[in-house]
Amino acid sequence: MNRVWAIVRKEFIQIVRDPRTLAIILAMPVMQLVLLGYAMNTIVDHIGAVVSDQSMDERSRALVQAFASTSYFEVVGYVGGPDEARRAVDRGDAKVAFIIPPDFSANLRAGRPGQVQMLIDGSDPNIAQTALFGGDAVARARSAELLAASLQRAGGPGGLAMPIDLRPTVLYNPSLESVNFMIPGLVGMILQMQGFILTAFAIVRERERGTLEQLIVTPIKPWELMLGKILPYVFIAFVNVGVVLAVGLLWFRIEFVGSLALLLALSVVFLLGALGVGLLISTVSRTQTQAMQTAVFIMLPSFILSGFFFPREAMPALIYYLSYLVPLTYFLQIIRGIILKGSVLGDLWAQVIPLAVFGALVFGVSAIRFRKSME
C-alpha cells in the first residue's frame, strides 16, 4: 500500500498544480445544479395568451377571468379581431389566443353552446399540450357552473353534483416540483461524468507527456498504479456528490427521505462501472482530445436513454429496451427511489443486481486491458 499511497500523493500534487482544472471540476457540478434546477422545469405554467373578446359582456368577461385565474394562462394583451389574434401568435407575442365571437352570450342565453376558438402555438409540444389540457379543464369547469346556474333558475337543485368524485393523492413529490426530479438525477450524471472523463484523462495525460513509461519501469505493479490513479478521483467525485446534495437540501429544499449510507454504498457500485469505462477509454485513446471525444460519445446517449432528461415510457419500444443497456438507467431509479421515496435495499434489487454485474464486468475487462497496455 505504500506504493499505492505514493501514486495517490503524486496524483493529488498533479491536481493541485493545475488550479484551473480543479476549479472547473469543483465548480461545474454546482453550476449544472443551479442551471438545471432553475431552467429545466417540466411543469409549464403562465402561458402567455391574448384575448379577442368580440362579445364584450358579463359572460365573456367571466370566461376570460376563468382562464386568467388559473396558473395555466397569463393574459398578456387584448386584440381586436381573429386576424390580429392570429398575428400575435405568429409573431410570438403569445403562445395562445382566445377568440370569443360576438354571439357567444346570445347563444348561452338561448340554451345553445357558446363556441370559443383557441389558437395554440404548436411549435413547442410541451407548451401546446399543457395549453390544451388547461383550456379544456377551464372550459369544463365553467360549463358545469353555467349548467348549475341554469338548473337553479329552472327550479332544479341548487347545486350540481358531479357523477364521479375523483380525489387524487400525489405520492413522494406532492408539489410536482421538477427540481425534486432533476437534482437526484444530477448526482448520477456527475458520478458518471467524473468517472468517465477524469479517470481517462489521468492515465492518458501520463501517456501524452511520456511519464507513463517512467512509472512502468518502477517496481510498482499494474493494479497498484491503476488503484493509485483512480482513488483521488473517487474522492473528488464523492466531494462533488456531497456538494450537490448539500445545495439541493439547503438551497432547493429537497427532502431527503431515505438512507444516506445506502445511497453512498450503491454509489460506489455505480462508480465502479464508471471508472471501468474511464479506464477502457484510456486504453483506446492516445491524447486527451481523443479521450474527451470518446467520453462525450458515450455519455450523451446515456443521458438521453437513461431517463435523465426524457421519460423512458415515452420512448419507442426499441429505444426503451435499449435503455436497459445503460447503467445510468438503473442508478437513476436507485437514487431517486432513495431520496424521494425512502426506498430500502429490498426495494432496489432489480436495479442493484444488473448495475453490480455491469460494474464488475467492465472494471475487470478494463483492468486486464490496462495491464496489457502497460506490458
VEXDOZA-808853 format. One line per 5 residues: number of its first residue (from 1); their letters; for each residue y, z, x of C-alpha. Coordinates in Angstrom, 3 decimals, padded with zeros to 6 digits, always signed. Example, Ala and Ser with C-alpha at 12.3 -4.5 7.8 and 13.67 -1.06 7.14 Angstrom:
2
1 = as = -004.500 +007.800 +012.300  -001.060 +007.140 +013.670
END
This chain:
375
1 = mnrvw = +000.000 +000.000 +000.000  +002.312 +000.353 +002.992  +002.261 -003.418 +003.429  +002.912 -003.938 -000.283  +005.803 -001.483 -000.172
6 = aivrk = +007.262 -003.326 +002.821  +007.280 -006.573 +000.819  +008.829 -004.783 -002.160  +011.608 -003.380 +000.056  +012.162 -006.811 +001.577
11 = efiqi = +012.445 -008.393 -001.871  +014.919 -005.784 -003.102  +017.031 -006.346 +000.015  +016.947 -010.087 -000.675  +018.045 -009.487 -004.276
16 = vrdpr = +020.927 -007.199 -003.258  +022.105 -009.742 -000.678  +022.625 -012.256 -003.487  +025.004 -010.340 -005.791  +025.868 -013.359 -007.921
21 = tlaii = +022.246 -013.962 -008.878  +021.734 -010.250 -009.516  +024.819 -010.149 -011.736  +023.531 -013.123 -013.725  +020.090 -011.532 -014.069
26 = lampv = +021.565 -008.291 -015.422  +024.418 -009.757 -017.473  +022.563 -012.656 -019.090  +020.416 -010.551 -021.480  +023.471 -008.666 -022.776
31 = mqlvl = +025.399 -011.913 -023.198  +022.486 -013.520 -025.037  +022.116 -010.453 -027.222  +025.770 -010.434 -028.238  +025.910 -014.181 -028.851
36 = lgyam = +022.664 -014.356 -030.807  +023.311 -011.094 -032.610  +026.647 -012.272 -033.990  +026.321 -016.064 -034.011  +022.766 -016.549 -035.285
41 = ntivd = +022.829 -015.381 -038.860  +020.177 -016.878 -041.111  +021.895 -015.482 -044.216  +024.602 -017.885 -045.357  +027.398 -016.417 -047.450
46 = higav = +031.055 -017.011 -048.301  +030.570 -020.762 -048.547  +033.927 -022.482 -048.830  +034.434 -024.040 -052.279  +037.174 -025.954 -054.075
51 = vsdqs = +037.600 -025.980 -057.844  +038.729 -028.768 -060.119  +039.364 -026.928 -063.406  +040.377 -029.521 -065.963  +039.768 -027.206 -068.901
56 = mders = +042.208 -024.525 -067.758  +041.421 -021.867 -070.356  +039.848 -018.438 -070.558  +036.235 -019.598 -070.444  +036.652 -021.898 -067.446
61 = ralvq = +038.613 -019.260 -065.538  +035.877 -016.708 -066.278  +033.286 -019.109 -064.862  +035.337 -019.673 -061.696  +035.733 -015.918 -061.346
66 = afast = +031.967 -015.513 -061.708  +031.409 -017.902 -058.806  +034.114 -016.277 -056.666  +032.962 -012.699 -057.306  +029.595 -013.295 -055.631
71 = syfev = +029.013 -013.275 -051.884  +027.753 -016.844 -052.016  +031.076 -018.610 -052.529  +034.683 -018.247 -051.478  +037.210 -020.343 -053.343
76 = vgyvg = +039.451 -021.893 -050.691  +041.560 -024.054 -052.984  +042.107 -025.801 -056.290  +042.336 -029.578 -056.671  +043.415 -031.847 -059.482
81 = gpdea = +040.518 -034.120 -060.355  +036.974 -035.117 -059.380  +038.171 -037.627 -056.775  +040.237 -035.007 -054.977  +037.275 -032.611 -055.066
86 = rravd = +035.038 -035.254 -053.510  +037.597 -035.977 -050.782  +037.836 -032.258 -049.971  +034.081 -032.186 -049.355  +034.237 -035.442 -047.394
91 = rgdak = +036.949 -034.057 -045.113  +035.010 -030.843 -044.542  +037.676 -028.683 -046.166  +034.928 -027.172 -048.316  +031.158 -027.271 -048.496
96 = vafii = +031.049 -027.088 -052.300  +033.197 -028.427 -055.121  +033.020 -027.224 -058.733  +034.262 -029.754 -061.275  +034.858 -028.349 -064.781
101 = ppdfs = +035.532 -031.140 -067.335  +038.287 -030.926 -069.998  +035.778 -030.466 -072.857  +033.960 -027.545 -071.216  +035.267 -024.805 -073.524
106 = anlra = +035.192 -027.043 -076.609  +031.501 -027.688 -076.107  +030.793 -023.979 -075.706  +032.643 -023.116 -078.910  +030.706 -025.805 -080.741
111 = grpgq = +027.397 -024.426 -079.524  +026.792 -027.278 -077.119  +026.097 -026.888 -073.374  +029.195 -026.844 -071.222  +028.459 -029.111 -068.287
116 = vqmli = +029.814 -028.309 -064.830  +029.383 -030.638 -061.868  +028.670 -029.084 -058.485  +029.136 -031.231 -055.365  +027.364 -029.876 -052.279
121 = dgsdp = +027.678 -030.982 -048.665  +024.035 -031.517 -047.706  +024.659 -032.238 -044.020  +023.585 -028.651 -043.285  +020.379 -027.979 -045.288
126 = niaqt = +020.641 -024.183 -044.899  +024.093 -024.074 -046.456  +023.090 -026.594 -049.114  +020.023 -024.618 -050.174  +021.996 -021.388 -050.347
131 = alfgg = +024.692 -023.097 -052.408  +022.082 -024.496 -054.791  +020.455 -021.091 -055.209  +023.765 -019.271 -055.618  +025.190 -021.775 -058.077
136 = davar = +022.038 -021.719 -060.194  +021.932 -017.916 -060.186  +025.575 -017.604 -061.283  +025.121 -020.238 -063.985  +022.065 -018.472 -065.401
141 = arsae = +023.774 -015.093 -065.388  +026.879 -016.476 -067.072  +024.739 -018.306 -069.656  +022.965 -015.057 -070.525  +026.323 -013.323 -071.024
146 = llaas = +027.600 -016.086 -073.301  +024.341 -016.101 -075.277  +024.519 -012.338 -075.772  +028.119 -012.593 -076.957  +027.182 -015.352 -079.426
151 = lqrag = +024.345 -013.285 -080.884  +026.611 -010.295 -081.263  +029.213 -012.335 -083.142  +026.460 -013.677 -085.401  +025.382 -010.153 -086.303
156 = gpggl = +022.426 -010.025 -083.941  +021.596 -007.327 -081.442  +024.447 -006.109 -079.307  +022.600 -006.626 -076.047  +020.247 -009.326 -074.860
161 = ampid = +017.166 -008.017 -073.082  +015.631 -010.411 -070.575  +011.915 -011.123 -071.205  +010.971 -010.362 -067.558  +012.350 -007.341 -065.751
166 = lrptv = +011.803 -008.098 -062.065  +012.574 -005.212 -059.733  +012.073 -006.366 -056.127  +011.832 -003.988 -053.172  +012.504 -005.342 -049.674
171 = lynps = +010.487 -003.514 -047.023  +011.352 -002.953 -043.346  +014.711 -004.747 -043.480  +016.261 -003.872 -046.861  +019.710 -005.174 -045.921
176 = lesvn = +018.201 -008.524 -044.840  +020.288 -008.472 -041.658  +019.419 -011.321 -039.301  +020.229 -009.171 -036.278  +017.249 -006.938 -037.099
181 = fmipg = +015.068 -010.020 -036.739  +016.745 -011.571 -033.708  +017.090 -008.631 -031.335  +013.371 -007.739 -031.152  +012.635 -011.404 -030.529
186 = lvgmi = +015.234 -011.451 -027.789  +013.275 -008.776 -025.902  +010.262 -011.096 -025.821  +012.407 -014.016 -024.732  +013.879 -012.010 -021.846
191 = lqmqg = +010.475 -010.880 -020.624  +009.143 -014.421 -020.710  +012.194 -015.948 -019.054  +012.257 -013.434 -016.229  +008.507 -013.629 -015.765
196 = filta = +008.665 -017.421 -015.504  +011.798 -018.097 -013.513  +012.277 -015.101 -011.259  +008.664 -014.960 -010.085  +008.569 -018.682 -009.380
201 = faivr = +011.920 -018.524 -007.577  +010.870 -015.553 -005.457  +007.983 -017.493 -003.897  +009.495 -020.977 -003.900  +012.579 -019.596 -002.146
206 = ererg = +010.379 -018.325 +000.691  +008.689 -021.727 +000.970  +012.006 -023.593 +000.804  +013.522 -021.504 +003.594  +010.405 -021.656 +005.746
211 = tleql = +009.825 -017.897 +005.704  +006.587 -018.079 +003.724  +004.765 -019.302 +006.796  +006.101 -016.316 +008.727  +004.659 -013.982 +006.100
216 = ivtpi = +001.308 -015.783 +006.195  +000.790 -015.111 +009.916  +001.321 -011.367 +009.406  -001.657 -009.058 +008.718  -000.688 -008.900 +005.032
221 = kpwel = -003.306 -010.126 +002.583  -002.545 -012.721 -000.126  -002.896 -010.281 -003.017  -000.642 -007.788 -001.239  +002.033 -010.416 -000.764
226 = mlgki = +001.714 -011.540 -004.374  +001.942 -007.967 -005.673  +004.872 -007.109 -003.439  +006.775 -010.217 -004.537  +006.385 -009.672 -008.275
231 = lpyvf = +006.811 -005.887 -008.542  +010.622 -005.947 -008.078  +010.972 -008.470 -010.869  +008.726 -006.441 -013.131  +011.144 -003.569 -012.564
236 = iafvn = +014.170 -005.784 -013.249  +012.544 -007.194 -016.389  +011.962 -003.717 -017.816  +015.514 -002.657 -016.904  +016.817 -005.608 -018.916
241 = vgvvl = +014.500 -004.766 -021.804  +015.859 -001.223 -021.776  +019.433 -002.518 -021.769  +018.743 -004.879 -024.667  +017.046 -002.150 -026.695
246 = avgll = +019.900 +000.272 -025.978  +022.539 -002.257 -027.043  +020.522 -003.124 -030.145  +020.104 +000.517 -031.145  +023.602 +001.741 -030.298
251 = wfrie = +025.785 -001.302 -030.952  +023.940 -003.230 -033.661  +022.422 -000.085 -035.209  +018.855 -001.376 -035.192  +016.456 +001.281 -036.426
256 = fvgsl = +013.517 +001.680 -034.038  +010.671 +002.811 -036.298  +007.603 +002.573 -034.057  +006.416 +003.940 -030.728  +008.396 +003.115 -027.596
261 = allla = +005.390 +003.928 -025.390  +003.212 +001.440 -027.300  +005.912 -001.216 -027.024  +006.192 -000.763 -023.258  +002.406 -000.789 -022.809
266 = lsvvf = +001.973 -004.028 -024.754  +004.987 -005.495 -022.960  +003.029 -005.080 -019.727  +000.195 -007.110 -021.254  +002.608 -009.883 -022.196
271 = llgal = +004.391 -009.718 -018.849  +001.063 -010.163 -017.073  +000.729 -013.615 -018.601  +004.381 -014.485 -017.984  +004.083 -013.539 -014.325
276 = gvgll = +000.907 -015.595 -014.089  +002.745 -018.643 -015.408  +005.535 -017.978 -012.912  +003.020 -017.921 -010.078  +001.478 -021.162 -011.338
281 = istvs = +004.928 -022.738 -011.325  +005.398 -021.587 -007.729  +002.171 -023.287 -006.644  +003.232 -026.694 -008.004  +006.928 -026.525 -007.045
286 = rtqtq = +008.345 -027.134 -003.581  +012.003 -026.445 -004.352  +013.906 -024.077 -006.601  +015.177 -027.049 -008.610  +011.617 -028.122 -009.379
291 = amqta = +010.735 -024.551 -010.319  +013.693 -024.353 -012.717  +012.860 -027.679 -014.354  +009.201 -026.732 -014.768  +010.065 -023.323 -016.199
296 = vfiml = +012.515 -024.808 -018.709  +009.951 -027.461 -019.639  +007.508 -024.684 -020.546  +009.979 -022.243 -022.103  +011.745 -024.493 -024.578
301 = psfil = +008.627 -025.418 -026.595  +007.535 -021.790 -026.630  +010.883 -020.663 -028.079  +010.625 -023.261 -030.827  +006.927 -022.889 -031.662
306 = sgfff = +006.703 -019.101 -031.438  +008.895 -018.399 -034.443  +011.804 -017.061 -032.402  +014.335 -019.429 -033.948  +012.488 -021.056 -036.839
311 = pream = +009.844 -019.608 -039.192  +006.381 -020.881 -038.332  +005.462 -021.015 -042.021  +007.935 -023.876 -042.486  +006.327 -025.993 -039.748
316 = paliy = +003.838 -028.818 -040.387  +000.204 -027.766 -040.265  -000.480 -029.345 -036.852  +002.556 -027.702 -035.234  +001.741 -024.403 -036.934
321 = ylsyl = -001.725 -024.271 -035.397  -000.407 -025.416 -032.006  +001.845 -022.362 -032.015  -001.258 -020.180 -031.618  -001.490 -021.521 -028.050
326 = vplty = +001.888 -019.956 -027.214  +001.665 -016.318 -026.007  +005.183 -015.568 -027.244  +003.908 -016.166 -030.794  +001.712 -013.081 -030.575
331 = flqii = +004.215 -010.920 -028.720  +006.988 -011.566 -031.241  +004.701 -010.329 -034.011  +003.867 -007.277 -031.902  +007.413 -006.324 -031.021
336 = rgiil = +008.842 -006.953 -034.490  +005.956 -005.038 -036.013  +006.543 -002.013 -033.769  +010.341 -001.943 -034.039  +010.795 -002.856 -037.709
341 = kgsvl = +007.544 -001.799 -039.374  +006.364 +001.037 -037.180  +003.039 -000.710 -036.579  +000.388 +001.122 -034.571  -002.215 -000.321 -032.230
346 = gdlwa = -004.781 -000.607 -035.011  -002.446 -002.935 -036.920  -001.913 -005.227 -033.942  -005.382 -006.015 -032.607  -005.230 -009.570 -033.958
351 = qvipl = -002.236 -010.198 -031.683  -003.140 -007.960 -028.732  -006.588 -009.464 -028.025  -005.502 -013.131 -027.660  -002.452 -012.022 -025.669
356 = avfga = -004.602 -009.978 -023.276  -007.139 -012.804 -022.870  -004.394 -015.302 -022.073  -002.729 -012.912 -019.621  -005.953 -012.175 -017.755
361 = lvfgv = -006.944 -015.843 -017.546  -003.630 -017.280 -016.455  -002.910 -014.466 -013.996  -006.358 -014.846 -012.462  -006.041 -018.616 -012.122
366 = sairf = -002.545 -018.330 -010.667  -003.693 -015.691 -008.163  -006.528 -017.970 -006.996  -004.197 -020.967 -006.654  -001.626 -018.838 -004.873
371 = rksme = -004.217 -017.647 -002.374  -005.433 -021.199 -001.775  -001.883 -022.445 -001.281  -001.470 -019.864 +001.484  -004.709 -020.766 +003.277
END
